[in-house]
Amino acid sequence: MQMIMNTGGIAATNAYLIADEQTGQAVIFDAPDHTVAPLVDEAVKRGWDVIGLWLTHGHFDHLADHAVVTKAFPGAKVLIHKLDEPKLQNPKSRMFPLPFVIPPRSADGHVTDGQKLQLGSMEVQVIHTPGHSPGHVMYYFPEQSLLVGGDLIIGGSVGRTDLPDANYATLQKSIRRIMQLAPQTQLLPGHGGPSTLADEMRDNPYVQEAMENQ
């Protein structure tokens, strides 16, 4: 496995290019504005075939560059949970006007809780983790102990729940579910730097609160 991270856009959002070098297949996870092009260039340079853009959720800062991916790799399938697809079909910020236009589109497919995806020789499990948004999901690589986490847990904090379709109690329930994974699981969050679930249990007061409220 190879993982390349790039951070950018107006919300300093992370995108990840993850590849199975043995098969040459790769997937980009999330597509922040003005951020994905370097990852696309890296995939082309290394001869990787990007088979998908797998979205953690539908907030604008995680999908704005979707067309950059599919223009370079027309075969890349854009996947999202069906509860967040309306945000992809009508992309915008619910908080402020954007200084750029995001082209609307529908997903090529929907991910569901418990679904097993394949990235080359690697199995990827979909875990539905609502709270920050109704269709928020995380992508778990069990053999690699790696979790592409979106905005559930983000480096000492959690995703905001003051949005119209967010819910803090639901987010806490999702946190409790994720914290059942092995403590050494590496977390690749939607914002901030990577950590582990053990780091978050030790240092993140929101995770601690969620676990205490079981």
C-alpha positions as CSV (number, residue, x, y, z in Angstrom):
1,M,0.0,0.0,0.0
2,Q,1.1,3.6,-0.8
3,M,-0.7,6.6,0.7
4,I,-0.2,10.2,-0.4
5,M,-2.0,13.0,1.4
6,N,-2.7,16.6,0.2
7,T,-4.3,19.3,2.2
8,G,-5.9,22.5,0.8
9,G,-9.0,24.5,-0.2
10,I,-10.7,27.1,1.8
11,A,-11.4,24.7,4.7
12,A,-7.9,23.1,4.8
13,T,-9.4,19.7,4.0
14,N,-7.4,16.5,3.4
15,A,-7.5,14.3,0.3
16,Y,-5.9,10.9,0.2
17,L,-4.5,8.9,-2.7
18,I,-4.2,5.3,-1.7
19,A,-2.8,2.7,-4.1
20,D,-2.2,-1.0,-4.2
21,E,1.2,-1.0,-5.9
22,Q,0.9,-4.7,-6.9
23,T,-2.1,-4.2,-9.1
24,G,-1.6,-0.5,-9.9
25,Q,-5.1,0.4,-8.8
26,A,-5.7,3.5,-6.7
27,V,-8.6,5.4,-5.2
28,I,-8.8,9.1,-4.2
29,F,-10.7,9.7,-1.0
30,D,-12.5,13.1,-0.9
31,A,-11.8,16.0,-3.3
32,P,-11.4,19.4,-1.6
33,D,-11.3,22.5,-3.8
34,H,-7.9,23.2,-5.5
35,T,-6.3,20.2,-3.8
36,V,-6.8,17.0,-5.9
37,A,-4.7,17.9,-9.0
38,P,-1.3,17.1,-7.4
39,L,-2.7,13.7,-6.4
40,V,-4.0,13.1,-9.9
41,D,-0.6,14.1,-11.3
42,E,1.2,11.7,-8.9
43,A,-1.1,8.8,-9.9
44,V,-0.4,9.5,-13.6
45,K,3.4,9.8,-13.0
46,R,3.4,6.5,-11.1
47,G,1.2,4.7,-13.7
48,W,-1.6,4.1,-11.3
49,D,-5.2,3.7,-12.5
50,V,-7.5,5.7,-10.3
51,I,-10.6,3.5,-10.2
52,G,-12.7,5.6,-7.9
53,L,-13.4,8.8,-5.9
54,W,-14.8,7.5,-2.7
55,L,-16.4,10.3,-0.7
56,T,-16.7,10.3,3.1
57,H,-19.7,12.7,3.0
58,G,-21.3,15.4,0.9
59,H,-20.1,18.7,2.4
60,F,-18.7,21.0,-0.3
61,D,-15.1,20.9,1.0
62,H,-14.9,17.1,0.5
63,L,-16.3,16.9,-3.1
64,A,-15.6,20.2,-4.8
65,D,-12.8,18.8,-7.1
66,H,-14.7,15.7,-8.2
67,A,-14.6,16.7,-11.8
68,V,-10.8,17.0,-11.7
69,V,-10.6,13.3,-10.8
70,T,-13.1,12.1,-13.4
71,K,-11.7,14.2,-16.2
72,A,-8.3,12.6,-15.7
73,F,-9.7,9.2,-15.0
74,P,-13.1,8.8,-16.8
75,G,-13.4,5.3,-15.4
76,A,-13.2,6.5,-11.8
77,K,-16.5,5.7,-10.0
78,V,-17.8,8.4,-7.7
79,L,-19.3,6.7,-4.6
80,I,-21.2,8.3,-1.7
81,H,-23.9,7.2,0.8
82,K,-27.4,7.8,-0.6
83,L,-28.3,10.1,2.3
84,D,-25.6,12.5,1.3
85,E,-26.0,12.3,-2.5
86,P,-28.4,15.3,-2.5
87,K,-25.4,17.4,-1.5
88,L,-23.5,16.1,-4.5
89,Q,-26.4,16.8,-6.8
90,N,-26.8,20.4,-5.4
91,P,-23.3,21.3,-4.1
92,K,-22.9,24.4,-2.1
93,S,-22.0,25.7,1.4
94,R,-24.9,25.9,3.9
95,M,-22.9,28.6,5.8
96,F,-21.6,31.1,3.2
97,P,-21.4,31.8,-0.5
98,L,-18.5,30.0,-2.3
99,P,-16.0,31.8,-4.4
100,F,-16.1,29.0,-7.0
101,V,-18.7,26.9,-8.7
102,I,-18.9,23.1,-8.1
103,P,-20.5,21.3,-11.0
104,P,-23.4,19.1,-9.8
105,R,-23.6,15.4,-10.5
106,S,-25.1,12.2,-9.3
107,A,-23.1,9.4,-7.9
108,D,-22.0,6.4,-9.9
109,G,-23.0,4.2,-6.9
110,H,-24.0,4.3,-3.3
111,V,-22.0,2.8,-0.4
112,T,-23.8,1.1,2.4
113,D,-22.9,0.1,6.0
114,G,-21.0,-3.1,6.0
115,Q,-20.3,-3.1,2.3
116,K,-16.9,-4.5,1.3
117,L,-15.1,-2.7,-1.5
118,Q,-12.0,-3.9,-3.3
119,L,-9.0,-1.7,-4.0
120,G,-6.6,-4.0,-5.9
121,S,-5.8,-6.8,-3.5
122,M,-7.0,-4.8,-0.5
123,E,-10.4,-5.1,1.1
124,V,-12.1,-1.9,2.3
125,Q,-15.1,-1.9,4.6
126,V,-17.6,0.8,4.6
127,I,-18.8,2.0,8.1
128,H,-21.8,4.3,8.2
129,T,-21.0,7.0,10.9
130,P,-23.7,9.6,10.8
131,G,-23.8,12.7,13.1
132,H,-21.7,15.2,11.3
133,S,-23.9,14.5,8.3
134,P,-26.6,11.8,7.7
135,G,-24.6,9.9,5.1
136,H,-21.2,10.2,6.6
137,V,-19.1,7.1,6.2
138,M,-15.6,5.9,7.0
139,Y,-13.5,3.5,4.9
140,Y,-11.6,0.8,6.9
141,F,-8.7,-1.2,5.7
142,P,-8.7,-4.1,8.2
143,E,-5.5,-5.8,7.0
144,Q,-3.6,-2.5,7.1
145,S,-5.3,-1.2,10.3
146,L,-6.1,2.0,8.5
147,L,-9.2,4.2,8.7
148,V,-10.1,7.0,6.3
149,G,-12.2,9.0,8.7
150,G,-13.7,12.1,7.1
151,D,-15.0,14.5,9.8
152,L,-16.2,12.2,12.6
153,I,-13.0,12.5,14.7
154,I,-10.5,15.2,13.6
155,G,-7.3,15.4,15.6
156,G,-8.4,16.2,19.2
157,S,-11.9,17.4,18.1
158,V,-14.9,16.2,16.1
159,G,-16.9,17.3,13.2
160,R,-19.3,20.2,13.8
161,T,-22.9,19.4,14.6
162,D,-24.4,22.9,14.3
163,L,-25.5,22.2,10.7
164,P,-29.1,21.6,9.8
165,D,-28.9,17.9,9.3
166,A,-26.2,17.2,12.0
167,N,-26.8,15.7,15.4
168,Y,-24.4,15.5,18.3
169,A,-26.0,12.5,20.0
170,T,-25.8,10.6,16.8
171,L,-22.2,11.6,16.3
172,Q,-21.4,10.3,19.8
173,K,-23.0,7.0,19.0
174,S,-20.8,6.8,15.8
175,I,-17.7,7.6,17.8
176,R,-18.5,4.7,20.2
177,R,-18.9,2.4,17.3
178,I,-15.6,3.4,15.7
179,M,-13.7,3.1,19.0
180,Q,-14.4,-0.6,19.1
181,L,-11.8,-1.0,16.4
182,A,-8.2,-1.8,17.5
183,P,-6.5,1.1,19.4
184,Q,-3.5,1.0,17.0
185,T,-5.8,1.7,14.0
186,Q,-4.3,4.7,12.1
187,L,-6.9,7.5,11.5
188,L,-6.7,9.6,8.4
189,P,-9.0,12.5,9.2
190,G,-10.7,15.0,7.0
191,H,-8.8,17.9,8.7
192,G,-5.6,18.0,10.6
193,G,-2.9,15.4,10.9
194,P,-3.1,11.6,11.1
195,S,-3.3,10.0,14.5
196,T,-4.4,6.7,16.0
197,L,-7.6,5.7,17.8
198,A,-5.5,5.3,20.9
199,D,-4.2,8.9,20.5
200,E,-7.8,10.1,20.3
201,M,-8.9,8.1,23.3
202,R,-6.1,9.6,25.3
203,D,-6.2,13.2,24.1
204,N,-9.6,14.0,22.6
205,P,-12.1,15.2,25.2
206,Y,-15.0,14.7,22.7
207,V,-14.1,11.1,22.3
208,Q,-13.8,10.7,26.0
209,E,-17.2,12.3,26.6
210,A,-18.8,10.0,24.0
211,M,-17.3,6.9,25.6
212,E,-18.4,8.0,29.1
213,N,-22.0,8.5,27.8
214,Q,-22.5,4.9,26.9
